[in-house]
C-alpha cells in the first residue's frame, strides 16, 4: 500500500511539471501594477521524503521580473522556471524554461506583444523546444477590481525530441488566450486569475493544445502570498507514448520584491 502511494505521489509531481512545461501561463506572472516601474517575484520549493526505504527529492523554483519604461507604455517580462524530481537518487523528471516577452501599449484597448521561449522536459521527451511569436493583446474590460484580456498571437515552434531516433519538427501555430483577473475583498486580500489557452496548428486545425489554469493568491503579508493553482491540459495529437490529457493541483508560496 505504501509503495502505491509513493508511486502515485511521483506520478502527480511529474504530471504537474509536465503541464507547466507544455503551455506556460504568462498571465499569473504579470505584475498588475499601474505605476510601479520594476517588480519581481520568487517562488522556491524544496522537499525530501523517505518512506518505507524509498526516498523522494523535489525542488521547484520560479523567477519573474518585470520592468516598465518611464512612460509606462513599454513592458519587459522575464520568466525562468526549474523543476527537478529524484526517486532513490535517480532523476525521475526535470524540466526548465526561459521566457522573454515585450509588451507595447498602443492605446487604452490595444497592446502589441512579442516573445521568445526556450524549454526542455524529460518526462515529455522534449530535448529542446524553441518558440517565437507576436500579435495583439486587447483589454476587453477593466475596472479598479477586475480586468479581462484577449490575445491572438502567431507562434513558430521548433522541437527536438530525446528519443533514440530524435524527431525534429517545425510548426506554425496560433496562440490565443482569454484571461480574467479579479482583486479579492479587503477582508480577504488577494487575487484570482483564470486563463485559457488555445493553440492550433495553422495548417492542421485538428492538431491543437488546450490548457486552463485558475490561480488563487492570498496575501499573508505585503510581500508574501499563499498560492493555490489548478492546471488542466489537453493535447489533441500528443507525442507517441505520452498521455494527451493531464490535471494537477499545486499549493505553495510566492515572495514579491
Secondary structure, DSSP 8 states (H G I E B T S, - for coil): -HHHHHHHHHHHHHHHHHHHHHS---GGGS---SS-SEEEEEEEEEEEEEETTEEEEEEEEEEEEEEE-TTS-EEEEEEEEEEEEEETTEEEEEEEEEEEEEEEE-SSSEEEEEEEEEEEETTTTEEEEEEEEEEEEEEEEE-SSEEEEEEEEEEEEEEEE-SSS--EEEEEEEEEEEEEEEE--GGG-EEEEEEEEEEEETTEEEEEEEEEEEEEEEESSSSEEEEEEEEEEEETT--TTS-SEEEEEEEEEEEE-
